[in-house]
Amino acid sequence: MDVLTGGNHLWDKKDSMDYLADEPRLVRPANLPPGAPGEGWRVFKAVDGTAVGVVNLLGRVFMKEADDPFRAADVALEALRDKCKVVLVDLHAETTAEKMAMGWHLDGRASALIGTHTHVQTADERVLPKGTAYISDAGMTGGFDSVIGMDRKAALHRFLTLLPQRLTPSTGDPRLNAVLVHVDAATGRAHAIRRIEIAQAAAPAGGARRLTGAEPALSVRLAARAEVEKLRAAGVEPALALISVGEDPASQVYLERKREACAEVGIAVRRFTLAAGTETSGVIERVRALGEDADVHGILVQLPLPPPADAQAVLESIPPAKDVDGFHPANAGALALGLPGFVPATPRGILELLRYYQVPLAGKHAVVLGRSNIVGRPLATLLSSKAVNMTVTIGHSASGPALERLAREADLLVAAIGRPEVVNADWVKAGATVVDVGVHRVAAPESRRGSRLTGDVHAESVARVAAALTPVPGGVGPMTVAMVVANTVLAAQRLAQRGARV
């Protein structure tokens, strides 16, 4: 935790007074009377070194007496003006009207005004005209099946009888409410704000930490959306062409997910579905036409291609500058040499997911099970790069009986071998992190559909020994889609800088 802001209840507690004076991560309301212990604003360092000012204010409507929060905000912003561009303001207030008024008062002067206190997340998030992100209430962290975090039975008894009743925190179904704000560190202006609600993921038997992809994927898309807005302001409309051959149901599902993710961040998507049985030359003709189209920044061919189309020949026909899947030999070579290019979406997504959850990587031993050009090989290259600094071993079908032994040596085990639930607890070192890339539909007579999705990992047994595990579905998949979005934005930026020459 970097910083904790306070409110009226913090001030009610006598025991908190010493902490207010001595704890450097605490910021108490800036508009408390003179002489109050603690600081009403402080400057903190983000992980990238950006100075971030944090201001805490207490509302006055229906709250305990405090000084004017509007004038206190002015004083705080003046004090922070030469210290940081990014300023986040927490207004702990009862009424929406007071919070909205403060938002307009600070528009263009603070990066974000985040309302708190009412414990219910509001759906009015927006970026105000001059660049201040606003939401009336960020919500709460606590039991969802409750009365604003309190045990609902006790609260109901109190309302029905008016008798004194000790209220205790709810313990069931914990949720984390929060907001993600994307801010330009150079100007302090917000580009986007997004509400999030994170439910506690049910851990597999054994309790291994679940590394789900939804939250880090959302973070990637939020950042991409801000970059798309910059491109549009410069007259560039990012566009991705999606090409498929035939009507394979699974491929159509994946394409639709990519289309939805791109549309969410403002990337235009062009879909091209060629008839099943299209020859290699027919697919290449379409690819080359899109490669010459200056209004298309990324080209993605959905794999696998049905025969007689030659997938490798088709992939090599994509201009490397528009190859957002990163499968062209030029991009594969750039990755191997540590040069700028496009990293395939799944390996890049895996790395970003691990970084998001702060899994230790440098100096650790990674074992990648699988040597495909789509996942295994590029991921091994990525993990062994100087930017990551892992020792990497690749295991594959020809490793024979040694494959299980190799897997047990891994601090990070990545399963991408294409066989359902082959990796069980016997393959995993105690405390390892396990990434499951596989997706398989297997028979499940007990389920309503008669089948279920699973990965290359037997999650139930592996969870007993692993420290962390990506689920299937919901782990690597969302990150793969998010990285297609990120690569498309990167392609648009590079082509715009080069004048769209490919």
N, C-alpha and C positions, 0 to 999 in steps of 0.2 A: 504494500500500500504506500503510495507516494504522499497523499495528503487526505486529511479528513476535515470536512467543514462541519460546523455545529448549527445549533438552533435554539429554540426556547427550552427544550428539555435538557439540553446540555447545561444551560445556565441555571436550571432548577437544582441541579445536583451539587451539593456542597463538596463532595469528594472530587469533583472535576476541576476545582479551582487550581490545585497544584499542577495538574496536567496542562491546563491552559497556559500557565506561565513557563513551563519547562519543556513541553513536547514540541519540537520544531515542525512536526508534520501536522499539527492542529492549527486550524484557522477558525477563530470564533467570530461572531457577528461584529462587523466594523462599527455599527451604530449603537453599541452599548455605551452607557454613560462614561465620562472620563474617569480614569483610574481603574477600569476593569482590567484584570490580568489577561495576558495573551496578546495576540496580534490579529487584526481584522483583515489583513492581506499579507501575503508572502509571495516570494518568487521561487519556483521550483525548476529543476532541469528535467526535460523529457529525455527519453532514451537516446534520441539523436542529438542531444545537446541544446535543443531549443529552450530558451527561457520562457517559462509560462507563469504569468501572474494569476493568482487565485484570490478572489474577494468573496467574503461571506457577509450577507446582510440579513437583517431580521425585519419582517413586515410589521406594520403598526395596526392595521385593521383587525379587530378582534384578537389581538395578541397582547402580550404584556408590554408595558411601557418601554419604549426605546426612542432613541433620537431619530431624526428624519432620515430614512434610508436613501432617499434620492440625493440629498446633499452629501451624505456619507459616501455614496458611490462616486460623486464628483471628486471628493477629496482623495479617495483611493486611486482613481484613474489618473489623477494628476501626479500622485506620488509614484505611480508605476510607469509613467509615460516614457521616461528615458531608460527604463530597465528591461522592458520587454514589449514586443509587438502583440503577442498572444495573451489575452486576458479572459479568464473564465469567471463568471459571476454566479454565485448561488444565492438566490433570494428565497429565504425560508419564510413563507407567508401563507396566510389563511385564504385570502381571496384571489380569484383569478384576475379580477379587475386591477388590483394593485400590481400583480406580476406583469400583466400586459402593459400597463402604463410604464413600468420600469423598462420593459423591453424597448419600447419606443424612445424612452429617455436615453437609453444607452446605444441605440442603433448607430453603427458606424464608429463607436468608441470602444466597444468591447467585442470580443470574438463570439461570445455566447452568453446568454442569460438563461440559466437553468432554474426553473422553479422547483421547490421541494416543500414538504410538510404534510400534504394531504394524503399521502400514501397510495394514491390512485393515479396510474400513468395516464396522461391525457393524450389525445390524438390530434393536437393542434401544432405539431412541430413545423417549423418553417424557417427560412432564412429571410430576414427583413431586408428592405430595399438597399440599405447601406452596408450590408454584410455581417449583421449580427444574427447568429443562430438563436432560435427561441423555442422553448416549450414551457407550458404552464406548470407541469409537474412530471418529473422523471420517474415517479413511482416509488416502489419500495423493494426491499429485499426481505423475504420472509415467507411464511406459509400462505399459499394462495387460497386455500379453503378456510378462510378466516374472516374476521371483521377488522380490516386494515391492519393485519398482522397479529391480532390478538385472538385467543381461543374463542371460537364463535359461540360455544355453549355458555360460557361465562358472560360474554357480552350480551347475548340474548336474554339471559336471566336478569341482568342488570336493567335492561330496557323494559322488560315486562313487569318487574316488581318494584323498580326504583330503590331496591335494597342495595346496600354496599356489597360489592363483589370484587374480589381481587382479580384483576385481569393479568393473565399470563400469556407469553408469546405462543402462537400456534406452532405446532411441530410437524404438521403434515404438508406434503407436496411443496417444498420450498421453491421459490422462483426468484430470479434476479432481474429486476427492472433496471434499465440503463439507457443512455443515449450515446451514439457515436457521432462525433462532430468532426468534419474534415475542414481544417483551417490552413490557409496559406501562411506559412511561417514568416514570409518576407513582409507581408502586409497586415497580418492579423485578421484578415477578412475570412469569414466562413463561406464555404462553397456548398456544404450539404450537412444535414442533420437527419439522423435516422433513429427511431425508437427500436429497442430490442427487448425481448423478454426471453430469458433462458431458464428453462425448467431443468431441474437436476436430472441428469440422464440416469436411468436405471442401470447399474453396473451388472455385467455378467456375473454368474456365480463365481465367487472368489474375490470380487471387488476390485479388479483391475480398473484403473482410471480409463474412462472412455474418451478418446480423442475424436470428437465429432467434427465434421467439416462445416456445419452450417454457419457457426459464428465467424471463423476465419474467412470463409467464402464471402460472407456479407461485408466484412471489412475490406476485402479486395475489391468488391463491386462498388462500394462507397467511394474508395479512392479513384477507381476508374471513372465513375460518374463525374467527379470533380475535374479530371483531366479532359473528359469529353466536353465539358462546358467551356474549358479554355480553348480547345480546338475549334469549337463552334464560334466562339468570340473572334477567332482569327480567320473565320470563313471556311473552315474545314469541317465537312460532315462525315465522320467515320462510317465506313460501310464494310460489311463482311458478306462474302458470297459462300453459301453452303451448297455443296454439290453431292448428290447421292444417286445411286444407280439401283433401280428397282424399288420395291415397296416393303423391304424387310421391316417387320413391326418394331424390333428392338432398335434398329437404326433410326426409325422415325421418332421414337421416344427420345433418343439422345439428341437428335437434331432439334426437336422442339424445346428441349431444356436449354440448349445453346441459344436458340432464337429468343426465348423468354429472358434469359440473363442479359443478352445484348440489348434487347428492347428496354429493359429496366434502367440501363445506364445511358441510353440515348444513342446506341449504335444501330444504324440501319442494317437490316438483314435482307439479302436476296436469296431466295430458295430456288434451286434448279434440280429437278428430279428427272433423270434420264431413264428411258425404258430398260427393263431387265433384258440382258443379252446385248447391251450396247458394246460395240467393239472398243478396244483401247484407243484407236484413232478418234472415235467419236467423243470420248471423254476428254482426250487431250485437246481436241478442237475447242471444246467449251472452256477448258482451263486457260488456254492461250488467249482466247477472246477476252476473258475477264482479266488476265494478266496485263493486257494492253489498255484496259479501261481505267482511266485516271481517277474515276470516282469510286473505284473499289480498292480498299486498302488491305484487305485480308482475304485469302482463299483457303477454304477447308474442304477436303474431300472425305466424306464419311467412309470409314473402313468397317468391315471388310468389303471389298468390291467383288460382286459375283462374276464368275467367268462369263465370257472369255477375257474380260478386261484385266490388264496387267497392272497391278497396283503400284509396283515400283516405277514403271515407266510413267504412269500418271503423276505420281508424286514428284518425279524429277522434272516434269513439265511446268510445275508451279514456280513462278519467279521467287527466288530466295527471300526477296524483300517483302513478299506477300504470304510467305509460308508460315502462317500463324500456328500450325501444328508442330513446326520445327522438325519435319521429317526429311526435308531436302538434304542431300549429301553436303551441300555447302554449309548448312546450319549445323549438321552433325559434326562436321570438321571444325567449325568455329567453336562449338562447345568443347571439343577435345583439346583445342589449342588455347582456350580461355579468351577467345575473341568475341566481340559483339555479334549477336545473332539471336535466333529464337530457340528457347529451350522448350522441348515438348511439354505439353500441358500437365500430364500426370506427374512426371518427375518434379517439375517446378512446383506443382500443387502440394506434393508430399513434403518438400523442403519447407514451403511456407507454413504448412500445417504444424510441422515440428517446431518451427521457430515461434509460431503463435503460442503454442503451449509451453514454450521455453524448455524443451527437451534438450539436455546437454548433448552436444555433438562433437565438438573439437576434441581430438585425441582419443575418441572412442572407436570401437570396432563395429563396422556395419557389415552385415552379410545380406546380399541381395540374391534371392532365389528366383532365377529367371534371367535370360540374356537377350530378350527381344529388343529390337531397335526402337520400340515405342516406349518401353518402361525400363527394363533391366539395365541395358548398356548405358543409356543417357543418365539414369539415376546414379549408377556407380561412378560415372565421370563427374557428375555434379557433387556428390558427397565427398569425393576425394580431391576436389578443387581446393585451392588455397583459401577461398572464401569460407569453406566449411571445415576442412582439415580432419576428415575421418580416414581411418584405415579401412579399406573396402575389399571384401572378398565376394566374388560372384560364384554362386553354385547353380548347377543346371542339370538337365536330364542325364548327361554323361558323367556326372560326378559319382554316380552309383551309391553304394552304402555310405560313402563319406559325407553325403549331403546332410544327413541328420546330425552328424558330429560337427560339421561346419556351422550349422544353424545354432547349435548349443553354445558356440563360442561368441555369439553376437551380443553386443550391447543394444544394437538396433537391428532387428530382423525384419526384412521386407519380403513378403510372400507374393510373388508374381509368376507362378509356375503353371497356372491354368488348370489345376485339379482341385475339386471341391474338398475342403476340410482335411487336406492331407497333412497339414502342419498341426500337430497336437502338442500337448504339454511336454512330451518327451523330447521335442525339438527345441525347447525354449529354456534359456538360462534364467534362473530366478532373478527378478528385478529388471528384465529386459523390456524394451519398448518394441511392440510388434505392429507393423503396418500391413494391413491386408488389402491387396490391390485386386484380388479376384472377385468376380461376380458370377454366380451360377444359380440357376433355378433347378432345385432338386425336388424329388417327390416328398410330399408330407401328407399322408392320408388323414392325419388328425386335423389338418387345417381346412377351412371352408373352401379354399381354392384348390386344395389337393396338392399344393406345392408351396415352396418358400424360397426366398433368396438367401444365399450363403456365400462365403468367400473361400479363399484357399486355406483359411485358418479355422480350426475347430474351436470356436470362441469360448465355449463353456469350459473346456479343459485348460486352454491356454490362459484364461483369466485367473486361474488358481495360482499361476507362477509368475506371470508377467506383471510389471508395474503399470503398464499402459498399453492400450489396444485400440486400434481404429475399428469401428463397427462396420458391418455390411448388412443393409445399405446405410448410407449416411455418414461415411467416413471420407474416403478418398474421392468418391464421385463428385460431390459438390465443389471440391477444390479443383478438379479437372476442368469443370465447366467455367469456374471463375477465372482460371488461367487462360482459357481461350479468349475471354473478354479482355483480360489484361494484355495479352499478346496482340490483340487487334488494335487496342489503343496505342500500344507501342509502335505498331506498324504504321498507323496513321501519323503519329508524331514524326517518325523517321522519314516517311515519304513526303510529308509537308516540308521538312527541312531541306530535302533534296529536290524539291520542285516536282515531285511525283514521277521522277525518272526511275525505272526499274531495270 
